[in-house]
């Protein structure tokens, strides 16, 4: 019998975005969230979109262009962060809508949307 695969974590999360909006994505994901924009491999760059990575390298988030783009309103990544209160302040300062939800035991969290209305969860361990 074949041995089952062992999952170690996520390599990256991909969200969709409309074509030609890379500058807006960079202003939000780099300018507000503080992720570093990283180059896409040459063979993928022609498709549009952009990739981002956390300073530690522990998180990668890719935005891919969808011609018939529709934002993810329910499905979302939950981004584990340190400094949730400061992130919330930055988002509110930039006029992002912060949405409360019931807290999970041992965590603080909230939701916000990226410039394309994709839902994002930000969560911190207490």
Buried (B, 14 or more C-beta within 10 A) or exposed (E): EEEEEEEEEEEEBEBBBBEEBBEBBBEBBBEBBBBEBEEBEEEEEEEBBBBBBBEEEEBBBBBBBBEEBEBBEEEBBBBBBEEBEEBBEBBEEEEBEBEEEEEEEEEBBBBBBBBBEBBBBBBBEE
